[in-house]
């Protein structure tokens, strides 16, 4: 299987989006701002580069990023209200 530039950017962006979704809920000492959100921003930028490809796989990255952002903000809201 021959990989082109868009394939490599897709896999990197997918990996960073999953990292963002998994680590976005860690708000101890505002750790999400330093270990999660930069990866989410990089993933979003890489997705913007390859989104003109119009394949089904390019729709996966914004879904993962949206889920990660919703989880992260809901955990932050929970911590601000009840802690």
DRENPA-3360 file (N, C-alpha, C; in nm, 2 decimals, always signed):
BEGIN
1 = XXXXXXXX = +0.08/-0.12/+0.00/+0.00/+0.00/+0.00/+0.09/+0.12/+0.00 ~ +0.07/+0.21/-0.09/+0.15/+0.33/-0.11/+0.07/+0.45/-0.04 ~ +0.14/+0.51/+0.05/+0.09/+0.62/+0.13/+0.12/+0.75/+0.06 ~ +0.03/+0.84/+0.05/+0.06/+0.97/+0.00/+0.05/+1.07/+0.11 ~ +0.07/+1.20/+0.08/+0.07/+1.30/+0.18/-0.06/+1.31/+0.26 ~ -0.17/+1.30/+0.19/-0.30/+1.31/+0.26/-0.32/+1.19/+0.36 ~ -0.28/+1.08/+0.32/-0.29/+0.96/+0.41/-0.21/+0.98/+0.54 ~ -0.09/+1.03/+0.52/-0.01/+1.05/+0.64/-0.07/+1.16/+0.73;
9 = XXXXXXXX = -0.12/+1.27/+0.67/-0.18/+1.38/+0.75/-0.31/+1.33/+0.81 ~ -0.38/+1.24/+0.75/-0.50/+1.19/+0.81/-0.47/+1.10/+0.93 ~ -0.37/+1.01/+0.92/-0.34/+0.93/+1.03/-0.29/+1.01/+1.15 ~ -0.20/+1.11/+1.12/-0.15/+1.19/+1.23/-0.27/+1.27/+1.30 ~ -0.36/+1.33/+1.21/-0.47/+1.40/+1.27/-0.56/+1.31/+1.35 ~ -0.58/+1.19/+1.30/-0.67/+1.10/+1.37/-0.61/+1.06/+1.51 ~ -0.48/+1.04/+1.51/-0.41/+1.00/+1.64/-0.42/+1.12/+1.73 ~ -0.40/+1.24/+1.69/-0.40/+1.36/+1.77/-0.55/+1.38/+1.82;
17 = XXXXXXXX = -0.65/+1.36/+1.74/-0.79/+1.38/+1.78/-0.82/+1.28/+1.89 ~ -0.78/+1.15/+1.87/-0.81/+1.05/+1.98/-0.74/+1.09/+2.11 ~ -0.61/+1.14/+2.10/-0.54/+1.18/+2.22/-0.62/+1.29/+2.28 ~ -0.67/+1.39/+2.21/-0.75/+1.50/+2.26/-0.87/+1.45/+2.33 ~ -0.94/+1.36/+2.27/-1.07/+1.30/+2.33/-1.04/+1.23/+2.46 ~ -0.93/+1.16/+2.46/-0.90/+1.08/+2.59/-0.84/+1.17/+2.70 ~ -0.76/+1.26/+2.67/-0.70/+1.34/+2.77/-0.76/+1.47/+2.80 ~ -0.87/+1.50/+2.73/-0.94/+1.63/+2.75/-1.01/+1.64/+2.88;
25 = XXXXXXXX = -1.03/+1.53/+2.95/-1.11/+1.53/+3.07/-1.02/+1.55/+3.20 ~ -0.89/+1.56/+3.18/-0.79/+1.57/+3.29/-0.78/+1.72/+3.32 ~ -0.85/+1.76/+3.42/-0.85/+1.90/+3.46/-0.77/+1.93/+3.59 ~ -0.69/+1.83/+3.63/-0.61/+1.85/+3.75/-0.50/+1.95/+3.72 ~ -0.50/+2.06/+3.80/-0.40/+2.16/+3.78/-0.41/+2.22/+3.63 ~ -0.52/+2.22/+3.57/-0.54/+2.27/+3.44/-0.46/+2.19/+3.34 ~ -0.44/+2.07/+3.36/-0.35/+1.99/+3.27/-0.40/+1.98/+3.13 ~ -0.53/+1.98/+3.11/-0.59/+1.97/+2.98/-0.55/+2.08/+2.89;
33 = XXXXXXXX = -0.52/+2.20/+2.95/-0.47/+2.31/+2.87/-0.34/+2.29/+2.81 ~ -0.26/+2.21/+2.87/-0.12/+2.19/+2.83/-0.10/+2.05/+2.76 ~ -0.17/+1.95/+2.79/-0.14/+1.82/+2.73/-0.25/+1.78/+2.63 ~ -0.36/+1.84/+2.63/-0.47/+1.80/+2.54/-0.51/+1.90/+2.44 ~ -0.53/+2.02/+2.48/-0.58/+2.12/+2.38/-0.48/+2.15/+2.27 ~ -0.35/+2.16/+2.29/-0.26/+2.18/+2.18/-0.27/+2.07/+2.07 ~ -0.29/+1.94/+2.12/-0.31/+1.83/+2.02/-0.44/+1.84/+1.95 ~ -0.54/+1.89/+2.01/-0.67/+1.91/+1.94/-0.66/+2.02/+1.84;
41 = XXXXXXXX = -0.59/+2.13/+1.87/-0.57/+2.24/+1.77/-0.49/+2.19/+1.65 ~ -0.38/+2.12/+1.68/-0.30/+2.07/+1.57/-0.38/+1.97/+1.48 ~ -0.46/+1.88/+1.54/-0.54/+1.79/+1.47/-0.64/+1.87/+1.38 ~ -0.70/+1.97/+1.44/-0.80/+2.05/+1.36/-0.73/+2.12/+1.24 ~ -0.61/+2.17/+1.26/-0.54/+2.23/+1.15/-0.51/+2.13/+1.04 ~ -0.46/+2.01/+1.08/-0.43/+1.91/+0.98/-0.56/+1.87/+0.91 ~ -0.67/+1.86/+0.98/-0.80/+1.82/+0.92/-0.84/+1.92/+0.82 ~ -0.82/+2.05/+0.85/-0.85/+2.16/+0.75/-0.77/+2.15/+0.63;
49 = XXXXXXXX = -0.65/+2.10/+0.64/-0.57/+2.08/+0.52/-0.62/+1.97/+0.43 ~ -0.67/+1.86/+0.49/-0.71/+1.75/+0.40/-0.86/+1.74/+0.38 ~ -0.94/+1.83/+0.43/-1.08/+1.81/+0.43/-1.14/+1.83/+0.29 ~ -1.06/+1.88/+0.19/-1.11/+1.89/+0.05/-1.11/+1.76/-0.02 ~ -1.06/+1.66/+0.04/-1.05/+1.52/-0.01/-1.18/+1.46/-0.04 ~ -1.28/+1.50/+0.04/-1.42/+1.45/+0.03/-1.44/+1.30/+0.04 ~ -1.37/+1.24/+0.13/-1.39/+1.10/+0.15/-1.46/+1.08/+0.29 ~ -1.51/+0.96/+0.31/-1.58/+0.93/+0.44/-1.49/+0.95/+0.56;
57 = XXXXXXXX = -1.36/+0.92/+0.54/-1.27/+0.92/+0.65/-1.25/+1.06/+0.70 ~ -1.26/+1.16/+0.62/-1.24/+1.30/+0.67/-1.35/+1.35/+0.76 ~ -1.46/+1.28/+0.76/-1.57/+1.32/+0.85/-1.55/+1.26/+0.99 ~ -1.46/+1.17/+1.01/-1.44/+1.11/+1.14/-1.37/+1.20/+1.23 ~ -1.27/+1.27/+1.18/-1.19/+1.36/+1.27/-1.27/+1.47/+1.34 ~ -1.35/+1.55/+1.27/-1.43/+1.65/+1.34/-1.53/+1.59/+1.44 ~ -1.58/+1.47/+1.41/-1.67/+1.40/+1.51/-1.60/+1.37/+1.64 ~ -1.47/+1.32/+1.63/-1.39/+1.28/+1.74/-1.36/+1.41/+1.82;
65 = XXXXXXXX = -1.32/+1.52/+1.75/-1.28/+1.64/+1.81/-1.40/+1.70/+1.88 ~ -1.52/+1.70/+1.83/-1.64/+1.75/+1.89/-1.67/+1.67/+2.02 ~ -1.67/+1.54/+2.01/-1.69/+1.46/+2.13/-1.59/+1.49/+2.24 ~ -1.47/+1.50/+2.20/-1.36/+1.54/+2.30/-1.38/+1.67/+2.36 ~ -1.42/+1.77/+2.28/-1.45/+1.91/+2.33/-1.57/+1.91/+2.43 ~ -1.68/+1.84/+2.39/-1.79/+1.83/+2.47/-1.76/+1.76/+2.61 ~ -1.69/+1.65/+2.60/-1.65/+1.58/+2.73/-1.56/+1.67/+2.81 ~ -1.47/+1.74/+2.75/-1.37/+1.82/+2.83/-1.45/+1.94/+2.89;
73 = XXXXXXXX = -1.53/+2.01/+2.82/-1.60/+2.12/+2.88/-1.71/+2.08/+2.98 ~ -1.77/+1.96/+2.96/-1.86/+1.92/+3.06/-1.79/+1.88/+3.19 ~ -1.68/+1.82/+3.18/-1.60/+1.79/+3.31/-1.56/+1.92/+3.37 ~ -1.51/+2.01/+3.30/-1.47/+2.14/+3.35/-1.59/+2.21/+3.42 ~ -1.71/+2.21/+3.36/-1.82/+2.27/+3.42/-1.86/+2.20/+3.54 ~ -1.86/+2.06/+3.54/-1.88/+1.99/+3.67/-1.79/+2.03/+3.78 ~ -1.66/+2.04/+3.75/-1.56/+2.07/+3.85/-1.58/+2.21/+3.90 ~ -1.62/+2.31/+3.82/-1.65/+2.44/+3.86/-1.77/+2.46/+3.94;
81 = XXX = -1.87/+2.38/+3.91/-2.00/+2.39/+3.99/-2.00/+2.31/+4.12 ~ -1.96/+2.19/+4.12/-1.97/+2.10/+4.23/-1.84/+2.08/+4.31 ~ -1.74/+2.13/+4.27/-1.61/+2.11/+4.35/-1.57/+2.24/+4.42;
% end
